[in-house]
Amino acid sequence: MLIEELYDALIEAGASEAKAKAAARAVADYEKRFGGIERELASLRSDFRTELTEFRSEVGRNFAEVNRQFTEIRSDVETKFLQFRSDVERKFLEFRSDIDKQFAGVDKQFAGVDRQFAGVDRQFAESRAYVEKEFTDIRGTLKLHNWMMGTTIALLTAMFLKMFY
């Protein structure tokens, strides 16, 4: 087999007839090889597509199985979680009831303490009023004494000045 276009181009370029034929046949042989390679690649592509399709199908089946198992496990976990939550809520309500009872007892004790503090507050208010009254009386007396002492000092000063001047 010979590629005529190549042969003609080589002759026109100045190659000998024998060399042009040999080169055209060599290139034709390469074309045969490339054709064989293309057929082999097409066969490999077809085989690869078939295997890839089978692989995808197998992976899909495996994922479906994993998904089924995951769904079963999730359902089981949710059931156990709901049971646990119910138990925790029940125990929490019992605990809260006990705490409420204890707080009610503490509230009663605080009410008694509040009554005692009310009595102490009343006594303290009475004592404070008494002390304030006494301090007011003392302040008034001190002001009177200060005024009287000032008057006495002024009188004595006036007398000394009159005597010695």
PyMOL commands that set and color helices and strands:
alter all, ss='L'
color gray80, all
select helices_A, chain A and resi 4-12+17-164
alter helices_A, ss='H'
color red, helices_A
deselect
rebuild
show_as cartoon
